[in-house]
Amino acid sequence: MVRLYSVRALLGVILGYCSLLPIASAQQAVSPAPYIWENKLIPPSPEAGALSKVDLNPTVSATGKAPFSIPLYTLAAGGIQVPVQLVYTGGNGIRVNETASNVGLGWVLDAGGVISVTVHGKPDLYNDSYRGHRSFHPALSKYPASSSGYLWCDGANPSSPVNAEHNYAEMVNEGLLDSQPDEFNLKMPGAQTAFALDSTGACYAIPHSNIRIFLKRTAADDPYFEAVDASGNHFIFDQRERTSTISRLNGSTVRPTNGGPYISGFYLSKIINPYGEEILLTYESVFYRQELGTDLEVFHFNSCLDNGSTKSITDAYTVRQQSFTAPRLTSIQAKTGRLDVIYDAQQRLDNPGTNRIAGLTVTTAAGQAVKNFVFAHSYFKTARYAVTDTATQHLYARLKLLSVQENTLPPHVFSYDTLLAVPSRLSFAQDHFGYYNGRDGNQNLIGDLSYDLHADREPDSLACRFALLRSIRYPTGGQQRITYEAPHQLTTSIKRTTYADATLNAGMDTTTQTTMVLGHTRKRSISWILPNTSTGCRSTVAIVQLPLTSTSFQFHASGTSDTTSLVMPKGTYRVTVNNRACQQDGAFISVRYDTLITSQVRLPLYGVRCKKLGFYDSNNRLVKTVSFRFKGTQANQVQPYRRQMYTTKSSPYGDVSCDWSVYMGSQVYTLGFPEAPVYYQQIEQYQDTAQTQGKTVYTYENGRDDVYKPMPGLVPTSYAWLRGQLTDVDHYVQQGGVYSPVKKTQYVYALLHDPEDFWDFQLAPKARHDLNIVGVYIRTVKNLKSLGGCNEYDYGFYKLPSVVRYLSKEIETRYASTDTFQTTKRFYVTNFEHLQPSITTQVFSPQDSASTHITYPSDLDLSSSSPDGQMAALLKLRSKGILTAPVEEIQYRQNKVVKAARFDYSAAAVPVRQKEYAARLAAPSSNFRPARISNGLFTADPSYQPDFSYDLHDRLGNPLQITASADRSNAYLWDEIEEHLLMVARNAQFSQVAATSFESTNSGRWRYDQSAGGSRRPGGRTGRWAYLLTTSSVISSEQLPADDYELSFWVQGSGIPQLQVTGGTQLAGGPNRIATAPGDWQQYRTRLHFTSVGQVSLGATGTGPSLLVDELRLHPVGAQMTTYTHEPLVGLTSQTGPDGRTSYYEYDALGRLLRVRDEQGRILSQQEYQYATQP
């Protein structure tokens, strides 16, 4: 075979550049390379890709990756929470070409959100390339029939029926259509999903989700995305990351056809709740570059039809580089406070142009410092780092996170595996999934063994563990240590072994004999060699079973050489070789048998998994171990080496067709394959402490990806969302050395289409929630267009299925020594907009069940042009994206209604709950009529009677007054910044109460000086603040209706505030001192009688001293008021009950509740924290 190499390549599988040279004639000195498939896949940036790896699963996942996270802080506003945490994503191993984030290798700062983009073909958002996408295709013609997946034409004018399909392939090949949808991965607080764009630009979640995603445009026509969750919160992703890609092909710089600049990521910049509350994320722009690695494609020439002479073609190497103009997070701001990200002033050694995160600061809305985090780093460095020139040193170092310290607390300290060599980021020493395998002698990534210079791509269970996290020491002094192991798969090995029962030779003119004992009846192979009879020899062989009888086994042969197989009974045999009267050597006989030995062989797989977690206290004593056993190991069906070699045709010599074998070696990230190479169907988790031993068994779904035709680098139809979902959780406790079951929970899911049934192309979309967006790969197989004909194309396709999947059943079984009890919950989802269970049924026994039916706004017909008030409110809820507000809840028992409630909403700009109704049923009813809308009118069962009314709300929708059907009202006060409850007063209307501890911006229906530098003073009785009463700084209540009231307050010192009552009088004898407390605090109480609308004021006397007052409370006589104080960004600090007694809550430096005291400072309860798994 003559070796030929290409002068151009699209090398590797993504980012390839195809330099189309003119067709050469047979007389030319150098022939062009064959036309080959060009995959245009571009990965997201390191930061965006790292954020997309964050796993929301809090337990060891189905990939064997243990979750390690360090919660730092959570910002909140309007019911929205943005957790800020450090997450370790390297639990399955670090890939050779992985770039460290600005936190460190294997770590990511999970704060905010991102939509990362993996480009397939042309960037979808460039000139609206998504318009070439198809959710259905005509059946593609296949020719020839024996080689499916080819598009061809006959001459210059292709005839029907292949014309449309061939023209489609032509347009894709010429870059006029984009046939490959890009992959978008959304990560935002509390949610993750993938999605793709159809030909109209609509976003389809994969699988279908109640998170609605919209592609939008700015006034300058720049694209951005907006996501809306089921609660109506809007997430704006408009901070764009732009990427450009260039390639150096054999030293010459070229730019791929999809090289950019294109948008590779959209970062979250704003979260808006339905009431207009916002959380803002700000960014600054940075620019940096990174090498993506070297790909190689080699062409072996096989043959041409005329067997003409061939010309040498040089190897083609492609080195790819990406440059990023990327936003990096600088702050997150809510009304409650602000988090700032501090970057180091010096550029990183491993990624020039970027800076490591040096720290985080958290401040309150008033600018008060709450938390300060300091990050310490160093670098993992290879042996070549010190001897490498400064221009390439960054390839031999990776950022390492050493510790994170909060304020003056002891730090979180991280240690890593330092015994294993750290490879260069561009090293070829990679297994098939890109993990380090220590084969530093590899010169490329071609793993096909038939290639002369092939690389060793087999996994190495030790080398792949480089730089892995080994332990975390917590601020408490406790430590968590991680032990890893290499995944493996047990396979059955069958080995054939031959055993000889007898072997006998006879020389010239001799006879030899032996006795053979066979212990088993079995088929045996008898082979013999005897001298040729033409020489006059009459040699014979014989096998006779002893003792010799008429039924004994006998075998005789003469004058031949042969082998036969016969079943020989067990027993004793005489074997004879007779070579008498023969002057030749070589008479021979053998009796043997073969046996198959079956054994279990451990087949090494890729990456690592968590084997054991050890938890140690501050004295380094082991207090708990958690170990894991993995079953049902499954490697990904579609692995990168599946298409390392393929064949192609070309016509480099005029119209002469030639065959080539193409060998491919590509960086793994260019292939677009799943992040995790191995999944497990079952994980056993063993927990051992000094007191208990337990076991939990997790069973997961483990669906495989599918591929229509294994083309080079063809991305599979991914069902990753099916993998890793829990199907069973079994809990055991060890008793007497045996694990006994305690509880079992089973989860059953409904999939509203079976991917196997929908594999063929859809002729039309099935439904809005059930859509297969199809990606088609086109590869030129034969180029005849320049010769006046037309090209022949190979094609393959994959799907992006947006289908509904939900939990349909949950079965819980509890085990006891004398009985087993089982309950079953069934969930029915009938509306694919909100995806909430419309019916939940709980089965207690075959004869006993209960179900709850819940109706949501989108379940009702809201199409009327003249809606009534309730329908208008439901329309408003739906338009605001509030999908999960219940309209009606009905409980059935034995198919009869036993309880029902419905909810009315206001039709305000932001709807709020207005009334609750309860069905007054004398007995379980079979005639109950569920709520419905007919001709724009909302109707419900006549048994409904008012239960509660929500009379007043604040601007955030929090209730201020709720009135029961018995005309008894409860009043509430809320902190509009922190959104904490400040006061609840039972048996009181909102207009009748006033309460303040002078902590919040909410004055609690009191009027006083709230200006900065005003009369508020530190050192309050119930919180941090009190109020200084002077003759000029008085406190007045809001207007109060006529009634009898009770007023109470605390005063520091011996003076008493002067009360002035308008519209009523103070009852004689007040205020009366009712309690004292440390710090010279006195508590007073008095009663007021209002005959008309009025108010009460407190001030200092003109001759007395200024007074410090706190915990000022006013409510009707007979009402029960409870008030609360909170420390900003910390938590509840005090609670004062209806009896006026206060409990105080104290926290340690880690923000954990430490103790509770009464108003005299006496300890009511105290928490003592031992080492926990994650402090």
Summary of the structure (lengths in Angstrom):
residues: 1175
radius of gyration: 39.4
end to end distance: 65.6
largest distance: 150.5
contacts: 3891
relative contact order: 0.10
helix: 6%
strand: 50%
